Amino acid sequence: MKKQLFAALLLSGLTAVLTPMASAQMMPSMDLSWGVRAQAQYQQIGAYNARAVAMTYYNYMLRLRQMGYTGPSLPTGVTPESLQASIQRSQQAANAFMQSGAHSTDVRSNAAGNWDWAALRGCRPYYVNGGTFLDCTR
């Protein structure tokens, strides 16, 4: 009886001592507000740079006009075709990113979901015309 009482007291004492140590090692909550602030800052930097380039061109053309230049505006390199091509490339990059994410999700889902069929029921997946089918005829 004394041994059991001693063991219970020792166990409760160790629990009381070790519990604060374990809780002190817990991960702190993750503060991702820095990412939001950084994104807003990058947006401001981009807007500032775009405005600076536009103002540089505007002031250059203004000086030319003040010096007597009466011709058309000098080409900036931006045309409707180049703008459309830029938009299309941006859209293609976004589409490729979304497709890779969808593919990754499918692979992860199939790895977890097919375990039931393959391991427990003995079915094997096979692929025909981009579709996945199960062969359970073994």
Secondary structure as UniProt FT lines:
FT   HELIX           2..24
FT   HELIX           33..66
FT   TURN            67..68
FT   HELIX           80..115
FT   HELIX           116..120
FT   STRAND          124..128
FT   TURN            129..130
FT   STRAND          131..135
//
